Amino acid sequence: MSSIATKFDNVTAIAKANVYFDGKVVSHAIFLQNGAKKTMGLIFPGKYRFGTDKAERMEIIAGRCAVKIDGHEHTTFHPLGTAFEVAPKSGFEIEVPSGICEYICSFID
């Protein structure tokens, strides 16, 4: 069984969505009681590139994706219940072959 949290209590949720790639990637931000920020969202089929400011941990809570992190030779595959991390000031390419991939992104200090 996955140890990825899929429910967060006592948070502040931002109703305005972050919309990327003509609506094919959509996320909402939440802030935990300790001030930590997370985003959670949907990625529709396609290939997308993102840059990072802070280090990130992406947890896949539904669907699947393929990821190529900057500086890495190989693409890795991430089904439901898996995660990957991206260094700060870096980037990654993510591809969803079919269906919808749902994720939770944690920003790592």
MDTraj code that builds the backbone (N, CA, C; nanometers):
import mdtraj as md
import numpy as np

residues = "MET SER SER ILE ALA THR LYS PHE ASP ASN VAL THR ALA ILE ALA LYS ALA ASN VAL TYR PHE ASP GLY LYS VAL VAL SER HIS ALA ILE PHE LEU GLN ASN GLY ALA LYS LYS THR MET GLY LEU ILE PHE PRO GLY LYS TYR ARG PHE GLY THR ASP LYS ALA GLU ARG MET GLU ILE ILE ALA GLY ARG CYS ALA VAL LYS ILE ASP GLY HIS GLU HIS THR THR PHE HIS PRO LEU GLY THR ALA PHE GLU VAL ALA PRO LYS SER GLY PHE GLU ILE GLU VAL PRO SER GLY ILE CYS GLU TYR ILE CYS SER PHE ILE ASP".split()
xyz = np.array([
    [0.0845, -0.1183, 0.0000],
    [0.0000, 0.0000, 0.0000],
    [0.0888, 0.1242, 0.0000],
    [0.0475, 0.2264, -0.0707],
    [0.1234, 0.3503, -0.0841],
    [0.1192, 0.4324, 0.0438],
    [0.2302, 0.5007, 0.0733],
    [0.2342, 0.5882, 0.1902],
    [0.2090, 0.7337, 0.1518],
    [0.1632, 0.7573, 0.0319],
    [0.1354, 0.8928, -0.0157],
    [0.0030, 0.9407, 0.0432],
    [0.0070, 1.0562, 0.1078],
    [-0.1144, 1.1144, 0.1660],
    [-0.2063, 1.1639, 0.0546],
    [-0.3334, 1.1372, 0.0678],
    [-0.4295, 1.1868, -0.0307],
    [-0.5370, 1.2741, 0.0331],
    [-0.5217, 1.3011, 0.1627],
    [-0.6148, 1.3881, 0.2339],
    [-0.5339, 1.4776, 0.3266],
    [-0.5695, 1.6059, 0.3281],
    [-0.5005, 1.7018, 0.4133],
    [-0.6058, 1.7774, 0.4933],
    [-0.5955, 1.7729, 0.6251],
    [-0.6882, 1.8424, 0.7129],
    [-0.6326, 1.9792, 0.7508],
    [-0.7240, 2.0711, 0.7850],
    [-0.6861, 2.2029, 0.8369],
    [-0.5883, 2.2767, 0.7464],
    [-0.6254, 2.2939, 0.6211],
    [-0.5412, 2.3643, 0.5247],
    [-0.6116, 2.4899, 0.4752],
    [-0.5336, 2.5778, 0.4162],
    [-0.5886, 2.6909, 0.3417],
    [-0.5754, 2.6555, 0.1949],
    [-0.6871, 2.6545, 0.1243],
    [-0.6876, 2.6202, -0.0178],
    [-0.7075, 2.7465, -0.1008],
    [-0.6339, 2.7563, -0.2091],
    [-0.6466, 2.8678, -0.3020],
    [-0.7419, 2.8241, -0.4139],
    [-0.8541, 2.8908, -0.4260],
    [-0.9558, 2.8511, -0.5235],
    [-0.9127, 2.8751, -0.6676],
    [-0.8385, 2.9816, -0.6928],
    [-0.7946, 3.0138, -0.8294],
    [-0.6931, 2.9098, -0.8751],
    [-0.7212, 2.8455, -0.9864],
    [-0.6341, 2.7406, -1.0391],
    [-0.5133, 2.7990, -1.1107],
    [-0.4054, 2.7220, -1.1092],
    [-0.2904, 2.7480, -1.1952],
    [-0.3160, 2.6649, -1.3208],
    [-0.3279, 2.7305, -1.4349],
    [-0.3620, 2.6623, -1.5593],
    [-0.2460, 2.6771, -1.6573],
    [-0.1980, 2.5641, -1.7076],
    [-0.0847, 2.5614, -1.7996],
    [-0.1228, 2.4875, -1.9274],
    [-0.0506, 2.5175, -2.0342],
    [-0.0642, 2.4446, -2.1600],
    [-0.2106, 2.4348, -2.2062],
    [-0.2748, 2.5519, -2.2147],
    [-0.4132, 2.5601, -2.2636],
    [-0.5089, 2.4695, -2.1862],
    [-0.4881, 2.4581, -2.0563],
    [-0.5786, 2.3808, -1.9722],
    [-0.5469, 2.2332, -1.9623],
    [-0.4358, 2.1900, -2.0206],
    [-0.4012, 2.0477, -2.0158],
    [-0.3290, 2.0094, -1.8873],
    [-0.2841, 2.1089, -1.8114],
    [-0.2278, 2.0872, -1.6779],
    [-0.2920, 2.1913, -1.5868],
    [-0.3575, 2.1451, -1.4804],
    [-0.4290, 2.2349, -1.3896],
    [-0.3946, 2.1948, -1.2463],
    [-0.3611, 2.2947, -1.1636],
    [-0.3314, 2.2644, -1.0234],
    [-0.3895, 2.3706, -0.9312],
    [-0.4038, 2.3328, -0.8057],
    [-0.4470, 2.4235, -0.6995],
    [-0.3451, 2.4161, -0.5876],
    [-0.3200, 2.5299, -0.5241],
    [-0.2263, 2.5360, -0.4121],
    [-0.3007, 2.5224, -0.2806],
    [-0.2352, 2.4549, -0.1870],
    [-0.2838, 2.4494, -0.0499],
    [-0.1669, 2.4843, 0.0422],
    [-0.1996, 2.5392, 0.1580],
    [-0.0998, 2.5707, 0.2591],
    [-0.1360, 2.4959, 0.3859],
    [-0.0416, 2.4185, 0.4368],
    [-0.0618, 2.3427, 0.5595],
    [-0.0498, 2.4355, 0.6801],
    [-0.0912, 2.3882, 0.7949],
    [-0.0858, 2.4699, 0.9167],
    [0.0550, 2.5176, 0.9491],
    [0.1562, 2.4400, 0.9122],
    [0.2946, 2.4788, 0.9405],
    [0.3513, 2.5746, 0.8349],
    [0.2679, 2.6150, 0.7367],
    [0.3101, 2.7086, 0.6334],
    [0.3621, 2.6443, 0.5064],
    [0.3816, 2.5131, 0.5082],
    [0.4299, 2.4430, 0.3892],
    [0.3268, 2.4526, 0.2765],
    [0.3769, 2.4700, 0.1554],
    [0.2907, 2.4791, 0.0376],
    [0.2978, 2.3496, -0.0418],
    [0.1837, 2.3069, -0.0908],
    [0.1736, 2.1937, -0.1821],
    [0.0832, 2.2351, -0.2966],
    [0.1007, 2.1717, -0.4104],
    [0.0031, 2.1868, -0.5169],
    [-0.0471, 2.0478, -0.5518],
    [-0.1702, 2.0428, -0.5987],
    [-0.2257, 1.9161, -0.6438],
    [-0.3054, 1.9427, -0.7695],
    [-0.2960, 1.8479, -0.8620],
    [-0.3635, 1.8748, -0.9869],
    [-0.3731, 1.7568, -1.0804],
    [-0.4095, 1.7923, -1.2034],
    [-0.4348, 1.6970, -1.3111],
    [-0.3453, 1.7282, -1.4300],
    [-0.2988, 1.6226, -1.4957],
    [-0.2246, 1.6378, -1.6199],
    [-0.2942, 1.5505, -1.7241],
    [-0.3420, 1.6129, -1.8297],
    [-0.4073, 1.5412, -1.9385],
    [-0.3024, 1.4891, -2.0353],
    [-0.3388, 1.3960, -2.1242],
    [-0.2405, 1.3376, -2.2155],
    [-0.1622, 1.4442, -2.2936],
    [-0.0324, 1.4202, -2.3046],
    [0.0575, 1.5093, -2.3766],
    [0.1940, 1.5090, -2.3116],
    [0.2847, 1.5907, -2.3671],
    [0.4207, 1.6037, -2.3161],
    [0.4431, 1.7497, -2.2796],
    [0.4933, 1.7750, -2.1578],
    [0.5058, 1.9114, -2.1058],
    [0.6406, 1.9288, -2.0364],
    [0.6925, 2.0502, -2.0409],
    [0.8197, 2.0810, -1.9747],
    [0.7972, 2.1843, -1.8653],
    [0.8560, 2.1580, -1.7470],
    [0.8470, 2.2489, -1.6335],
    [0.9854, 2.2784, -1.5789],
    [1.0044, 2.4004, -1.5332],
    [1.1251, 2.4385, -1.4614],
    [1.0937, 2.4416, -1.3134],
    [1.1970, 2.4297, -1.2309],
    [1.1782, 2.4352, -1.0867],
    [1.2565, 2.5518, -1.0282],
    [1.1978, 2.6154, -0.9300],
    [1.2683, 2.7162, -0.8527],
    [1.3234, 2.6474, -0.7278],
    [1.2322, 2.5872, -0.6515],
    [1.2700, 2.5072, -0.5345],
    [1.2740, 2.3602, -0.5750],
    [1.3354, 2.2790, -0.4893],
    [1.3304, 2.1340, -0.5105],
    [1.1849, 2.0889, -0.4943],
    [1.1465, 1.9878, -0.5712],
    [1.0090, 1.9391, -0.5686],
    [1.0054, 1.7876, -0.5564],
    [0.9012, 1.7403, -0.4894],
    [0.8704, 1.5972, -0.4860],
    [0.7312, 1.5814, -0.5452],
    [0.7233, 1.5075, -0.6539],
    [0.5960, 1.4840, -0.7226],
    [0.5493, 1.3422, -0.6912],
    [0.4312, 1.3307, -0.6300],
    [0.3734, 1.2027, -0.5953],
    [0.2548, 1.1761, -0.6880],
    [0.2528, 1.0613, -0.7507],
    [0.1469, 1.0262, -0.8446],
    [0.0364, 0.9545, -0.7675],
    [-0.0837, 1.0156, -0.7667],
    [-0.1947, 0.9579, -0.6895],
    [-0.3008, 0.8931, -0.7777],
    [-0.2890, 0.9097, -0.9098],
    [-0.3777, 0.8409, -1.0047],
    [-0.3134, 0.8491, -1.1426],
    [-0.3359, 0.7464, -1.2221],
    [-0.2817, 0.7460, -1.3570],
    [-0.1344, 0.7089, -1.3587],
    [-0.0668, 0.7543, -1.4660],
    [0.0741, 0.7230, -1.4823],
    [0.1394, 0.8270, -1.5718],
    [0.2719, 0.8345, -1.5643],
    [0.3456, 0.9291, -1.6466],
    [0.4880, 0.8797, -1.6676],
    [0.5549, 0.9412, -1.7636],
    [0.6970, 0.9180, -1.7885],
    [0.7670, 1.0511, -1.7643],
    [0.8836, 1.0478, -1.7012],
    [0.9525, 1.1707, -1.6618],
    [1.0992, 1.1635, -1.7010],
    [1.1484, 1.2730, -1.7590],
    [1.2917, 1.2880, -1.7872],
    [1.3367, 1.4128, -1.7132],
    [1.4196, 1.3933, -1.6115],
    [1.4689, 1.5028, -1.5288],
    [1.5959, 1.5584, -1.5908],
    [1.6087, 1.6893, -1.5931],
    [1.7286, 1.7535, -1.6474],
    [1.8540, 1.6916, -1.5857],
    [1.9517, 1.6635, -1.6705],
    [2.0778, 1.6076, -1.6238],
    [2.0785, 1.4568, -1.6092],
    [1.9649, 1.3920, -1.6274],
    [1.9562, 1.2464, -1.6195],
    [1.9462, 1.1899, -1.7608],
    [2.0090, 1.0763, -1.7818],
    [2.0085, 1.0147, -1.9157],
    [1.8774, 0.9467, -1.9493],
    [1.8146, 0.8853, -1.8494],
    [1.7010, 0.7987, -1.8769],
    [1.5676, 0.8577, -1.8345],
    [1.4651, 0.8169, -1.9064],
    [1.3271, 0.8472, -1.8697],
    [1.2832, 0.7424, -1.7681],
    [1.2120, 0.7856, -1.6649],
    [1.1589, 0.6927, -1.5659],
    [1.0067, 0.6912, -1.5753],
    [0.9476, 0.5789, -1.5416],
    [0.8030, 0.5626, -1.5501],
    [0.7448, 0.5597, -1.4094],
    [0.6348, 0.6319, -1.3929],
    [0.5760, 0.6486, -1.2601],
    [0.4264, 0.6185, -1.2619],
    [0.3898, 0.4993, -1.2147],
    [0.2476, 0.4674, -1.1995],
    [0.1958, 0.5182, -1.0653],
    [0.0690, 0.4986, -1.0425],
    [0.0034, 0.5296, -0.9155],
    [0.0880, 0.4820, -0.7982],
    [0.1048, 0.5690, -0.6982],
    [0.1749, 0.5311, -0.5763],
    [0.3247, 0.5524, -0.5785],
    [0.3779, 0.6076, -0.6872],
    [0.5214, 0.6331, -0.6945],
    [0.5475, 0.7829, -0.6904],
    [0.6745, 0.8191, -0.6782],
    [0.7111, 0.9600, -0.6691],
    [0.8472, 0.9822, -0.7339],
    [0.8759, 1.1086, -0.7661],
    [1.0090, 1.1452, -0.8136],
    [1.0420, 1.2836, -0.7585],
    [1.1720, 1.3125, -0.7504],
    [1.2172, 1.4416, -0.6994],
    [1.2997, 1.5135, -0.8047],
    [1.2868, 1.6458, -0.8039],
    [1.3580, 1.7308, -0.8983],
    [1.4350, 1.8358, -0.8184],
    [1.5597, 1.8577, -0.8557],
    [1.6453, 1.9534, -0.7850],
    [1.5977, 2.0969, -0.8083],
    [1.6375, 2.1881, -0.7180],
    [1.6036, 2.3300, -0.7391],
    [1.6775, 2.3851, -0.8604],
    [1.6201, 2.4877, -0.9204],
    [1.6798, 2.5541, -1.0370],
    [1.7114, 2.4529, -1.1464],
    [1.6196, 2.3620, -1.1690],
    [1.6360, 2.2553, -1.2669],
    [1.5078, 2.2465, -1.3496],
    [1.4762, 2.1282, -1.3966],
    [1.3536, 2.1111, -1.4724],
    [1.3301, 1.9661, -1.5070],
    [1.2150, 1.9421, -1.5678],
    [1.1812, 1.8066, -1.6088],
    [1.0774, 1.8110, -1.7207],
    [1.0748, 1.7033, -1.7959],
    [0.9731, 1.6840, -1.8990],
    [0.8853, 1.5692, -1.8510],
    [0.7552, 1.5903, -1.8576],
    [0.6610, 1.4872, -1.8122],
    [0.5668, 1.4547, -1.9270],
    [0.5424, 1.3262, -1.9458],
    [0.4520, 1.2823, -2.0518],
    [0.3471, 1.1892, -1.9934],
    [0.2232, 1.2192, -2.0255],
    [0.1106, 1.1337, -1.9886],
    [0.0611, 1.0707, -2.1181],
    [0.0749, 0.9385, -2.1334],
    [0.0395, 0.8743, -2.2597],
    [-0.1111, 0.8648, -2.2849],
    [-0.1880, 0.8450, -2.1775],
    [-0.3332, 0.8338, -2.1922],
    [-0.3972, 0.8531, -2.0560],
    [-0.5266, 0.8779, -2.0562],
    [-0.5974, 0.8987, -1.9308],
    [-0.5550, 1.0293, -1.8659],
    [-0.5732, 1.0383, -1.7364],
    [-0.5370, 1.1582, -1.6604],
    [-0.4428, 1.1162, -1.5488],
    [-0.3357, 1.1906, -1.5327],
    [-0.2414, 1.1689, -1.4233],
    [-0.2727, 1.2733, -1.3162],
    [-0.2920, 1.2283, -1.1925],
    [-0.3158, 1.3196, -1.0812],
    [-0.1938, 1.3168, -0.9903],
    [-0.1584, 1.4337, -0.9368],
    [-0.0357, 1.4427, -0.8574],
    [-0.0514, 1.5363, -0.7386],
    [0.0409, 1.5192, -0.6436],
    [0.0605, 1.6118, -0.5343],
    [0.2075, 1.6526, -0.5392],
    [0.2317, 1.7822, -0.5443],
    [0.3681, 1.8350, -0.5489],
    [0.4007, 1.9013, -0.4155],
    [0.5089, 1.8564, -0.3535],
    [0.5581, 1.9176, -0.2299],
    [0.6846, 1.9932, -0.2619],
    [0.6973, 2.1127, -0.2057],
    [0.8153, 2.1936, -0.2281],
    [0.9115, 2.1676, -0.1125],
    [1.0316, 2.1238, -0.1471],
    [1.1302, 2.0802, -0.0489],
    [1.2261, 2.1954, -0.0216],
    [1.2460, 2.2271, 0.1057],
    [1.3411, 2.3348, 0.1418],
    [1.4828, 2.2844, 0.1392],
])
top = md.Topology()
chain = top.add_chain()
for i, resn in enumerate(residues, 1):
    res = top.add_residue(resn, chain, resSeq=i)
    for name in ("N", "CA", "C"):
        top.add_atom(name, md.element.get_by_symbol(name[0]), res)
traj = md.Trajectory(xyz[None], top)
